[in-house]
Every structure is written in structure tokens, then in C-alpha cells.
Amino acid sequence: MQQYKNKPWTKEERQTLKDYYCNIPMDELLEKLPGRTAGSGRSQVYYLRKRGWTFNSVRRNYGK
């Protein structure tokens, strides 16, 4: 059986998610969050959104 090492998310990691989640590709975000996977990042975003967190996003205008 595989052993998982779940560690709690720090305030700094959560703030990094809040600042960058919608603005940079996931692979670049994971470089800022060593030891975290793409799935754990998405799960944490889902968890935080249920608790009222909003995530900074850049609205792209695509010439409209």
C-alpha cells in the first residue's frame, strides 16, 4: 500500500494560490509550490472557494 504524506497548507502557500492560480499555467504555479501536485492545488482551491475565498484573475479582452 502506498504511503501518503499529507502536510497542511501554510498561509504562504494559500496566498500563493490566491495570487497566481488564475494567472499563470499550473506547471509554473507548481514551481512556486514545491512538494505539491496539480491535483492537490486544485483541491485546495475548491476547498477555499467553498469557504468564501476569491482568486485574483486577469480578465482577457481578446479584442472585444
C-alpha positions in Angstrom: 0.0 0.0 0.0 1.3 3.5 -0.9 2.1 5.8 2.0 0.9 9.4 1.5 2.5 12.3 3.3 -0.2 14.9 3.7 1.0 18.1 5.2 -1.2 21.0 6.0 -1.2 24.0 3.6 0.6 27.0 5.0 -0.7 30.6 4.9 2.1 31.4 2.4 1.1 28.5 0.1 -2.6 29.6 0.2 -1.6 33.2 -0.5 0.4 32.0 -3.5 -2.6 30.1 -4.8 -4.8 33.1 -4.3 -2.3 35.4 -6.2 -1.4 33.1 -9.1 -4.0 30.4 -9.6 -5.9 32.0 -12.5 -3.0 34.0 -13.9 -0.2 31.5 -14.7 -0.1 28.0 -16.0 -0.3 25.2 -13.5 3.3 24.0 -14.2 4.7 27.4 -13.3 2.5 27.6 -10.2 3.8 24.2 -9.1 7.4 25.6 -9.3 6.3 28.1 -6.6 4.8 25.4 -4.5 7.4 22.6 -4.1 6.1 19.3 -2.9 2.5 20.0 -4.2 0.8 18.3 -7.1 -1.6 19.8 -9.6 -4.4 17.8 -8.1 -3.6 19.0 -4.6 -3.6 22.6 -5.8 -7.0 22.2 -7.5 -8.4 20.5 -4.4 -7.2 23.3 -2.2 -8.7 25.9 -4.5 -12.0 24.1 -4.4 -11.8 23.8 -0.6 -11.0 27.5 -0.2 -13.7 28.7 -2.7 -16.3 26.8 -0.6 -15.2 28.9 2.3 -15.6 32.2 0.5 -12.1 32.8 -0.8 -11.8 34.6 -4.1 -9.0 34.2 -6.5 -7.3 37.0 -8.4 -7.9 36.6 -12.1 -6.9 38.6 -15.1 -9.7 39.3 -17.5 -8.5 39.0 -21.0 -10.3 41.2 -23.5 -9.3 39.3 -26.8 -10.2 42.4 -28.9 -13.8 42.8 -27.9 
